[in-house]
């Protein structure tokens, strides 16, 4: 009964979404107030019905209702509660429900918080949002009904892939979707602006909080995924340039560029067409990612069950949504008036550099991901692009980006003084030297790129501190520390957000560089009692013992870690064998320390009392995620800035924008 | 109207065309040209200085064998690895083609996860992979006793592919003289 309620709710939501896609759009073109004001209630209505459907599916998982095909295929009665919940979105159908839920949630939020938007503009934004929702609902109801029944009901479920049974992964997809789908708001804003044919700084101010929100979720989601790969998969790495990882990384790069170009648009009324294009591309890349994951055109760890019918449907959806918006862009963007001018060496110039570098990076990742497919389609030749391609092409761009990042915030708007900026950056240059030298003192010789990485990270940190000092006016005499601190406290949250996010970037670079360059790895065969030196640590193998878990059995190794005579930690890596579905997984034991992680994996026995083991010392690796954390905090700070508070544009909207009546009709 | 504004649309149209073709290529199916063809001739060095490498003649010794293309940098390879270990334990002859990999990384990979392969050839520049038409790592080939490719699986062998692969092995074994003798 409950699954049927869920099914009907989806159908009702589809009807409401279709109405919400048509009526307000028509109303906006006819300037019909009643039709336009239908948008918000219809949006909230579809959200509520999708929520009911989501709750119904959740209920089926929680009570292990094995008369529902989706539950049979992806759940198991013995599974722990958390994974019954995360099982809801751990499969194609369920994840689509979550996808449309978030889509309509964002639509409702725009409707409820966007009272300041002109009525016709809000109606158009919501109509575009509803159009996307209805397309996905249609897709779901036609090809992937999550509530399909099995008769007779199954006795037991097939279980969830044990690799996916992890707290980190339980929240990775929802966050990622929040990011992917959040970009739809920028997309809808861009399409609505193209339809209205008007675009100004206010548009940038409206769209920026949504981009920030989506960017934060996407950043956190990607970080969580890589963290999961690092500690759960026991592969020793954290990023693999896997097609599906790339599919989330491309929208991230574009969202980052968009975040920066909206600043230029808001402050200087420039880069309008470019910003619009980024807003369209950001969500387009999210859609493309969805297509890649679900159509099976590329092989990947993440791929859901493959079904060509679904692939074709998403491809058509993709072609209509992206093709339609890009065609609109081609026709309409030319009529937007050009914005403010600026010299190449200026804050705007630096932000353009940021945009160009980020967009090229996104294009490279896209090409690298799709190249095998392209070549196959064109010539039938079969090739693979491995991580080497991405490393060779990506790293130089990031080097340039980091250099520019040091300059950007110190250049003035419109026309910057490079001489003055260079003067201010002397200390940052010194910091770069000290950083590279410090790395040599701590870890000794390493590859050239490692020292370059440290120099760049410290260059960036130096530049941020210089900027802070400049804002606090610490060079003013007489020196008054309290007054300087007071000035820092009055610095807008948006600036603090920038500092935090840029500092996060520096910390991330340090983490990546150190862990890639100075990692110690030991592959050893150990008998109980054997000791191995790994970097500054001694790891003593105490033996293995069998252990049992709720739905698996395991052998557990035991290592005691000493530094000199000082006890550091006990490590318990496991090899688990799951029963449903039958699968073996490696649980690495990781002991994070601020200067690096101790990492142990236990392998197979040699049959003569010895066990193979893989032991690592990975310097600064947790800094990767700390850096990402700082970026997300920066996004949060920026979001909480007064200027961007949702109510703030209200006055501006009334004073600077003509009412909807004054807008030219089509 | 500005021509440059049309560029994104045109690029996207090209992308959609490629994706459409890609969708109907069905990369997981056997390209018909490959079936029943003898394996390309090759002679690869071993992963390590000592030990034996892998030659095409190793694959045509009269019994059905599996050739698995793997690399330490390939994430999906880890997914199918336990299944390969299972096959090896059952005594199914499994050979490895280590594709575009550093030998030390590959050894570490096998050290961590176990070595299911009877012999491994190190295809460092990917030449042999090209001859085989390797589309993406991992790939698994079922080769019958005459050294002909009987079946090809692209991508990791997921639980739902295992039965199909086992059947392909059984079928190839029936066509192979050495296996027939063994079963008699």
Interface residues (C-beta under 8 A of the other chain):
Chain A: X163 X229 X233 X234 X235 X240 X242 X273 X277 X280 X281 X284 X291 X295 X296 X297 X298 X299 X300 X301 X303 X305 X306 X308 X311 X312 X315 X318 X319 X322 X323 X326 X327 X329 X330 X331 X333 X334 X370 X372 X373 X374 X376 X377 X378 X382 X383 X384 X386 X387 X521 X523 X581 X582 X583 X584 X586 X601 X603 X604 X612 X614
Chain B: X1 X2 X5 X6 X8 X9 X12 X13 X15 X16 X17 X18 X19 X20 X21 X22 X23 X24 X25 X26 X27 X28 X71 X73 X74 X75 X76 X78 X79 X82 X99 X100 X107 X108 X111 X112 X113 X114 X126 X129 X130 X133 X134 X135 X136 X137 X154 X155 X156 X159 X160
